[in-house]
Amino acid sequence: MILIEGVLLVIIGILLFELIIFIHEFGHFITAKKCGVKVNEFALGMGPKIIKFQKGETLYSLRLFPIGGFCSMEGEDAQSEDSRAFGNKSVWKRMLIVVAGAVMNILLGFILMMITLIPSERFASNQIAVFADVSNSSQQLEVGDKIKSINGYDIYTSMDLNFALATAKNNDMTFKVSRNGEDMTFDHIKLPTTKTEDGKEIIHLDFKVAPIPNNFGTLMQQTFLQTCSTVRMVWASLIGLVTGQFGFNEIAGPIGMTSAISQAAATGLQHSFWDGLSNLVFIMMIITVNLGVVNLLPLPALDGGRLIFLIIEAIRRKPVKAEHEGWVHAIGMAVLLLFMLIISVNDIIRLFQQ
């Protein structure tokens, strides 16, 4: 039975991953259509076509390898005399089309977050409810304090709280709290820790936070706040990578993500199929938000890189030469593929070391 459930979760995981890709490309597709741009092909997957059909001016195709997709617009990468070509539309319309994919990914993240939160009887707040019998932090903090930030990282949800503890450089914490309507800061708070098998120190809270009952209003609020927390977590992780706070070994590529998804599903299956499914949906929520955020980075070959060129065009009131932009994106794509190759090799090495 567990084997059947595991296989079913793998199939659901693949379908969810394809949904993430579909939603991204559909964002470009539907926005292009609404802006009057001719779409030549809308494809899900890469490689040889398995299924294809023509509807109107657009060819729709399902391709062999479930690793991507694309929305091919007229005049997107080359000059076209067609009045409905992407390059012949106003700058603001092209901006909308470029960012639509990432926006749709974040909206999907909102929906997946809601799905994971619906079964919860209550949500965790950021307000201290009770301290442990032995608690160091109770010497400075009090029951009723609302945690505003830890080590400068703003706290709005339990996800923010966990992320702040997980990324703390050492067990010497600075808490900013709201007490009776007044903001107060407390330094040098030490929390209990445990060590993992590889020697990594894990910091734990020595108090419990107040619960928030699950009703329609709080569900909508927590879905919005925790989706925003996920976006902030992605940005903070990217900044930490650039500044050296996080090491290269902490990055996961497609192979690493597959491993993480499998482990999350397997852990959930130890309790029930629905726990496994919930873990799977949560991981997919993080992936789709990651895809949305990363795609908006101002890097060549990404949607954010294309957006930068459009912003330059809007400021200069004339486009950058197509061949120059093309070379930048081509070099960016080469670097991106090399980066993904290195990450994938790193993922494989980690799998053999486990």
Contacts in CASP RR format, 6 or more apart in sequence:
PFRMAT RR
TARGET T0000
AUTHOR 0000-0000-0000
METHOD contacts of the structure
MODEL  1
MILIEGVLLVIIGILLFELIIFIHEFGHFITAKKCGVKVNEFALGMGPKI
IKFQKGETLYSLRLFPIGGFCSMEGEDAQSEDSRAFGNKSVWKRMLIVVA
GAVMNILLGFILMMITLIPSERFASNQIAVFADVSNSSQQLEVGDKIKSI
NGYDIYTSMDLNFALATAKNNDMTFKVSRNGEDMTFDHIKLPTTKTEDGK
EIIHLDFKVAPIPNNFGTLMQQTFLQTCSTVRMVWASLIGLVTGQFGFNE
IAGPIGMTSAISQAAATGLQHSFWDGLSNLVFIMMIITVNLGVVNLLPLP
ALDGGRLIFLIIEAIRRKPVKAEHEGWVHAIGMAVLLLFMLIISVNDIIR
LFQQ
2 269 0 8 1.000
5 269 0 8 1.000
5 273 0 8 1.000
6 265 0 8 1.000
6 266 0 8 1.000
6 269 0 8 1.000
8 273 0 8 1.000
9 265 0 8 1.000
9 269 0 8 1.000
9 273 0 8 1.000
9 276 0 8 1.000
9 277 0 8 1.000
9 280 0 8 1.000
10 262 0 8 1.000
10 265 0 8 1.000
12 277 0 8 1.000
12 280 0 8 1.000
13 261 0 8 1.000
13 280 0 8 1.000
13 284 0 8 1.000
14 66 0 8 1.000
16 280 0 8 1.000
16 281 0 8 1.000
16 284 0 8 1.000
17 66 0 8 1.000
17 284 0 8 1.000
17 287 0 8 1.000
18 44 0 8 1.000
18 45 0 8 1.000
18 66 0 8 1.000
19 108 0 8 1.000
20 105 0 8 1.000
20 108 0 8 1.000
20 284 0 8 1.000
20 287 0 8 1.000
20 288 0 8 1.000
20 291 0 8 1.000
21 44 0 8 1.000
21 45 0 8 1.000
21 66 0 8 1.000
21 68 0 8 1.000
21 69 0 8 1.000
22 44 0 8 1.000
23 101 0 8 1.000
23 104 0 8 1.000
23 105 0 8 1.000
23 107 0 8 1.000
23 108 0 8 1.000
23 288 0 8 1.000
24 101 0 8 1.000
24 102 0 8 1.000
24 104 0 8 1.000
24 105 0 8 1.000
24 291 0 8 1.000
24 292 0 8 1.000
24 295 0 8 1.000
25 42 0 8 1.000
25 43 0 8 1.000
25 44 0 8 1.000
25 69 0 8 1.000
25 70 0 8 1.000
25 71 0 8 1.000
25 101 0 8 1.000
26 42 0 8 1.000
26 71 0 8 1.000
26 101 0 8 1.000
26 104 0 8 1.000
27 71 0 8 1.000
27 100 0 8 1.000
27 101 0 8 1.000
27 103 0 8 1.000
27 104 0 8 1.000
28 71 0 8 1.000
28 73 0 8 1.000
28 97 0 8 1.000
28 98 0 8 1.000
28 100 0 8 1.000
28 101 0 8 1.000
29 39 0 8 1.000
29 42 0 8 1.000
29 71 0 8 1.000
30 100 0 8 1.000
31 96 0 8 1.000
31 97 0 8 1.000
31 100 0 8 1.000
31 101 0 8 1.000
32 39 0 8 1.000
32 71 0 8 1.000
32 73 0 8 1.000
32 86 0 8 1.000
32 97 0 8 1.000
33 39 0 8 1.000
35 89 0 8 1.000
35 93 0 8 1.000
35 96 0 8 1.000
35 97 0 8 1.000
36 84 0 8 1.000
36 89 0 8 1.000
36 93 0 8 1.000
37 73 0 8 1.000
37 74 0 8 1.000
37 84 0 8 1.000
37 85 0 8 1.000
37 86 0 8 1.000
37 89 0 8 1.000
37 93 0 8 1.000
37 97 0 8 1.000
38 57 0 8 1.000
38 73 0 8 1.000
38 74 0 8 1.000
38 82 0 8 1.000
38 84 0 8 1.000
38 85 0 8 1.000
39 57 0 8 1.000
39 58 0 8 1.000
39 71 0 8 1.000
39 72 0 8 1.000
39 73 0 8 1.000
39 74 0 8 1.000
40 57 0 8 1.000
40 58 0 8 1.000
40 59 0 8 1.000
40 72 0 8 1.000
40 73 0 8 1.000
40 74 0 8 1.000
41 58 0 8 1.000
41 59 0 8 1.000
41 60 0 8 1.000
41 61 0 8 1.000
41 70 0 8 1.000
41 71 0 8 1.000
41 72 0 8 1.000
42 58 0 8 1.000
42 59 0 8 1.000
42 60 0 8 1.000
42 61 0 8 1.000
42 70 0 8 1.000
42 71 0 8 1.000
42 72 0 8 1.000
43 49 0 8 1.000
43 60 0 8 1.000
43 61 0 8 1.000
43 62 0 8 1.000
43 63 0 8 1.000
43 69 0 8 1.000
43 70 0 8 1.000
43 71 0 8 1.000
43 72 0 8 1.000
44 61 0 8 1.000
44 62 0 8 1.000
44 63 0 8 1.000
44 68 0 8 1.000
44 69 0 8 1.000
45 62 0 8 1.000
45 63 0 8 1.000
45 64 0 8 1.000
45 65 0 8 1.000
45 66 0 8 1.000
45 67 0 8 1.000
45 68 0 8 1.000
45 69 0 8 1.000
46 63 0 8 1.000
46 64 0 8 1.000
46 65 0 8 1.000
46 67 0 8 1.000
46 68 0 8 1.000
46 69 0 8 1.000
46 70 0 8 1.000
47 63 0 8 1.000
47 64 0 8 1.000
47 65 0 8 1.000
48 63 0 8 1.000
48 64 0 8 1.000
49 61 0 8 1.000
49 62 0 8 1.000
49 63 0 8 1.000
49 64 0 8 1.000
50 61 0 8 1.000
50 62 0 8 1.000
50 63 0 8 1.000
50 64 0 8 1.000
51 61 0 8 1.000
51 62 0 8 1.000
52 59 0 8 1.000
52 60 0 8 1.000
52 61 0 8 1.000
52 62 0 8 1.000
53 59 0 8 1.000
53 60 0 8 1.000
54 60 0 8 1.000
63 69 0 8 1.000
67 254 0 8 1.000
73 85 0 8 1.000
73 86 0 8 1.000
73 97 0 8 1.000
74 80 0 8 1.000
74 82 0 8 1.000
74 84 0 8 1.000
74 85 0 8 1.000
74 86 0 8 1.000
75 82 0 8 1.000
75 85 0 8 1.000
75 86 0 8 1.000
75 87 0 8 1.000
75 88 0 8 1.000
76 85 0 8 1.000
76 86 0 8 1.000
76 87 0 8 1.000
77 322 0 8 1.000
77 326 0 8 1.000
78 322 0 8 1.000
79 322 0 8 1.000
80 87 0 8 1.000
80 88 0 8 1.000
82 88 0 8 1.000
86 94 0 8 1.000
86 97 0 8 1.000
87 94 0 8 1.000
89 97 0 8 1.000
91 310 0 8 1.000
91 313 0 8 1.000
91 314 0 8 1.000
92 314 0 8 1.000
94 310 0 8 1.000
95 307 0 8 1.000
95 310 0 8 1.000
95 311 0 8 1.000
95 314 0 8 1.000
98 303 0 8 1.000
98 304 0 8 1.000
98 306 0 8 1.000
98 307 0 8 1.000
98 310 0 8 1.000
99 296 0 8 1.000
99 303 0 8 1.000
99 304 0 8 1.000
99 307 0 8 1.000
101 292 0 8 1.000
101 295 0 8 1.000
101 303 0 8 1.000
102 291 0 8 1.000
102 292 0 8 1.000
102 293 0 8 1.000
102 295 0 8 1.000
102 296 0 8 1.000
102 303 0 8 1.000
102 304 0 8 1.000
103 292 0 8 1.000
105 288 0 8 1.000
105 289 0 8 1.000
105 291 0 8 1.000
105 292 0 8 1.000
105 295 0 8 1.000
106 227 0 8 1.000
106 231 0 8 1.000
106 288 0 8 1.000
106 289 0 8 1.000
106 292 0 8 1.000
106 293 0 8 1.000
108 288 0 8 1.000
109 227 0 8 1.000
109 230 0 8 1.000
109 285 0 8 1.000
109 288 0 8 1.000
109 289 0 8 1.000
110 223 0 8 1.000
110 224 0 8 1.000
110 227 0 8 1.000
112 281 0 8 1.000
112 282 0 8 1.000
112 284 0 8 1.000
112 285 0 8 1.000
112 288 0 8 1.000
113 223 0 8 1.000
113 226 0 8 1.000
113 227 0 8 1.000
113 230 0 8 1.000
113 285 0 8 1.000
114 219 0 8 1.000
114 223 0 8 1.000
115 281 0 8 1.000
116 278 0 8 1.000
116 281 0 8 1.000
116 282 0 8 1.000
116 285 0 8 1.000
117 123 0 8 1.000
117 214 0 8 1.000
117 219 0 8 1.000
117 222 0 8 1.000
117 223 0 8 1.000
117 226 0 8 1.000
118 214 0 8 1.000
118 219 0 8 1.000
119 274 0 8 1.000
119 278 0 8 1.000
120 214 0 8 1.000
121 213 0 8 1.000
121 214 0 8 1.000
122 211 0 8 1.000
122 212 0 8 1.000
122 213 0 8 1.000
122 214 0 8 1.000
123 158 0 8 1.000
123 211 0 8 1.000
123 212 0 8 1.000
123 214 0 8 1.000
123 218 0 8 1.000
123 222 0 8 1.000
124 157 0 8 1.000
124 158 0 8 1.000
124 161 0 8 1.000
124 209 0 8 1.000
124 211 0 8 1.000
124 212 0 8 1.000
125 158 0 8 1.000
125 209 0 8 1.000
125 210 0 8 1.000
125 211 0 8 1.000
125 212 0 8 1.000
126 146 0 8 1.000
126 147 0 8 1.000
126 148 0 8 1.000
126 155 0 8 1.000
126 156 0 8 1.000
126 157 0 8 1.000
126 158 0 8 1.000
126 160 0 8 1.000
126 161 0 8 1.000
126 209 0 8 1.000
127 144 0 8 1.000
127 145 0 8 1.000
127 146 0 8 1.000
127 147 0 8 1.000
127 209 0 8 1.000
127 210 0 8 1.000
128 141 0 8 1.000
128 142 0 8 1.000
128 143 0 8 1.000
128 144 0 8 1.000
128 145 0 8 1.000
128 146 0 8 1.000
128 147 0 8 1.000
128 207 0 8 1.000
128 208 0 8 1.000
128 209 0 8 1.000
128 210 0 8 1.000
129 143 0 8 1.000
129 144 0 8 1.000
129 207 0 8 1.000
129 208 0 8 1.000
129 209 0 8 1.000
129 210 0 8 1.000
129 211 0 8 1.000
130 143 0 8 1.000
130 207 0 8 1.000
130 208 0 8 1.000
131 137 0 8 1.000
131 138 0 8 1.000
131 141 0 8 1.000
131 143 0 8 1.000
131 206 0 8 1.000
131 207 0 8 1.000
132 206 0 8 1.000
132 207 0 8 1.000
132 208 0 8 1.000
134 206 0 8 1.000
135 206 0 8 1.000
135 207 0 8 1.000
136 189 0 8 1.000
136 190 0 8 1.000
136 191 0 8 1.000
136 192 0 8 1.000
136 206 0 8 1.000
137 175 0 8 1.000
137 189 0 8 1.000
137 190 0 8 1.000
137 191 0 8 1.000
137 205 0 8 1.000
137 206 0 8 1.000
137 207 0 8 1.000
138 206 0 8 1.000
138 207 0 8 1.000
140 175 0 8 1.000
140 186 0 8 1.000
140 189 0 8 1.000
141 175 0 8 1.000
141 177 0 8 1.000
141 186 0 8 1.000
141 189 0 8 1.000
141 207 0 8 1.000
142 179 0 8 1.000
144 179 0 8 1.000
144 210 0 8 1.000
145 177 0 8 1.000
145 178 0 8 1.000
145 179 0 8 1.000
146 177 0 8 1.000
146 178 0 8 1.000
146 179 0 8 1.000
147 155 0 8 1.000
147 161 0 8 1.000
147 175 0 8 1.000
147 176 0 8 1.000
147 177 0 8 1.000
148 154 0 8 1.000
148 155 0 8 1.000
148 176 0 8 1.000
148 177 0 8 1.000
148 178 0 8 1.000
148 183 0 8 1.000
149 155 0 8 1.000
149 164 0 8 1.000
149 175 0 8 1.000
149 176 0 8 1.000
150 161 0 8 1.000
150 164 0 8 1.000
150 165 0 8 1.000
150 168 0 8 1.000
150 173 0 8 1.000
150 174 0 8 1.000
150 175 0 8 1.000
150 176 0 8 1.000
151 164 0 8 1.000
151 168 0 8 1.000
151 169 0 8 1.000
151 173 0 8 1.000
151 174 0 8 1.000
152 174 0 8 1.000
152 176 0 8 1.000
153 160 0 8 1.000
153 163 0 8 1.000
153 164 0 8 1.000
153 167 0 8 1.000
153 236 0 8 1.000
154 160 0 8 1.000
154 232 0 8 1.000
155 161 0 8 1.000
155 164 0 8 1.000
156 225 0 8 1.000
156 228 0 8 1.000
156 229 0 8 1.000
157 222 0 8 1.000
157 225 0 8 1.000
157 226 0 8 1.000
157 229 0 8 1.000
158 209 0 8 1.000
159 226 0 8 1.000
159 229 0 8 1.000
159 230 0 8 1.000
159 233 0 8 1.000
160 229 0 8 1.000
160 232 0 8 1.000
160 233 0 8 1.000
161 205 0 8 1.000
161 209 0 8 1.000
163 229 0 8 1.000
163 233 0 8 1.000
163 236 0 8 1.000
165 191 0 8 1.000
165 203 0 8 1.000
165 204 0 8 1.000
165 205 0 8 1.000
166 203 0 8 1.000
167 236 0 8 1.000
167 245 0 8 1.000
167 246 0 8 1.000
168 203 0 8 1.000
169 245 0 8 1.000
171 190 0 8 1.000
171 191 0 8 1.000
171 193 0 8 1.000
171 201 0 8 1.000
171 203 0 8 1.000
172 188 0 8 1.000
172 189 0 8 1.000
172 190 0 8 1.000
173 188 0 8 1.000
173 189 0 8 1.000
173 190 0 8 1.000
173 191 0 8 1.000
173 203 0 8 1.000
174 185 0 8 1.000
174 186 0 8 1.000
174 187 0 8 1.000
174 188 0 8 1.000
174 189 0 8 1.000
175 185 0 8 1.000
175 186 0 8 1.000
175 189 0 8 1.000
176 183 0 8 1.000
176 184 0 8 1.000
176 185 0 8 1.000
176 186 0 8 1.000
177 183 0 8 1.000
177 184 0 8 1.000
177 185 0 8 1.000
177 186 0 8 1.000
178 184 0 8 1.000
191 203 0 8 1.000
191 204 0 8 1.000
191 205 0 8 1.000
191 206 0 8 1.000
192 203 0 8 1.000
192 204 0 8 1.000
192 206 0 8 1.000
193 201 0 8 1.000
193 202 0 8 1.000
193 203 0 8 1.000
193 204 0 8 1.000
194 201 0 8 1.000
194 202 0 8 1.000
194 204 0 8 1.000
195 201 0 8 1.000
195 202 0 8 1.000
196 202 0 8 1.000
212 218 0 8 1.000
212 222 0 8 1.000
227 289 0 8 1.000
230 285 0 8 1.000
230 286 0 8 1.000
230 289 0 8 1.000
231 289 0 8 1.000
231 293 0 8 1.000
234 289 0 8 1.000
234 290 0 8 1.000
234 293 0 8 1.000
234 294 0 8 1.000
235 293 0 8 1.000
237 246 0 8 1.000
238 293 0 8 1.000
238 294 0 8 1.000
238 297 0 8 1.000
239 245 0 8 1.000
240 246 0 8 1.000
241 247 0 8 1.000
241 250 0 8 1.000
241 251 0 8 1.000
248 346 0 8 1.000
249 346 0 8 1.000
249 350 0 8 1.000
251 343 0 8 1.000
251 346 0 8 1.000
252 259 0 8 1.000
252 260 0 8 1.000
252 343 0 8 1.000
252 347 0 8 1.000
253 340 0 8 1.000
253 343 0 8 1.000
253 344 0 8 1.000
253 347 0 8 1.000
254 340 0 8 1.000
254 344 0 8 1.000
254 347 0 8 1.000
255 344 0 8 1.000
255 347 0 8 1.000
255 348 0 8 1.000
255 351 0 8 1.000
256 347 0 8 1.000
256 350 0 8 1.000
256 351 0 8 1.000
257 283 0 8 1.000
257 287 0 8 1.000
259 347 0 8 1.000
259 351 0 8 1.000
260 283 0 8 1.000
261 280 0 8 1.000
261 283 0 8 1.000
261 284 0 8 1.000
264 276 0 8 1.000
264 279 0 8 1.000
264 280 0 8 1.000
264 282 0 8 1.000
264 283 0 8 1.000
265 276 0 8 1.000
265 277 0 8 1.000
265 279 0 8 1.000
265 280 0 8 1.000
266 276 0 8 1.000
267 276 0 8 1.000
267 279 0 8 1.000
268 275 0 8 1.000
268 276 0 8 1.000
268 278 0 8 1.000
268 279 0 8 1.000
269 275 0 8 1.000
269 276 0 8 1.000
294 302 0 8 1.000
295 302 0 8 1.000
295 303 0 8 1.000
295 304 0 8 1.000
296 302 0 8 1.000
296 303 0 8 1.000
296 304 0 8 1.000
296 307 0 8 1.000
297 304 0 8 1.000
297 305 0 8 1.000
298 304 0 8 1.000
298 305 0 8 1.000
298 307 0 8 1.000
298 308 0 8 1.000
299 305 0 8 1.000
299 332 0 8 1.000
299 336 0 8 1.000
300 328 0 8 1.000
300 329 0 8 1.000
300 331 0 8 1.000
300 332 0 8 1.000
300 333 0 8 1.000
300 335 0 8 1.000
301 329 0 8 1.000
301 330 0 8 1.000
301 332 0 8 1.000
301 333 0 8 1.000
301 336 0 8 1.000
302 336 0 8 1.000
305 329 0 8 1.000
306 329 0 8 1.000
309 319 0 8 1.000
309 320 0 8 1.000
309 325 0 8 1.000
309 328 0 8 1.000
312 320 0 8 1.000
313 319 0 8 1.000
313 320 0 8 1.000
319 325 0 8 1.000
END
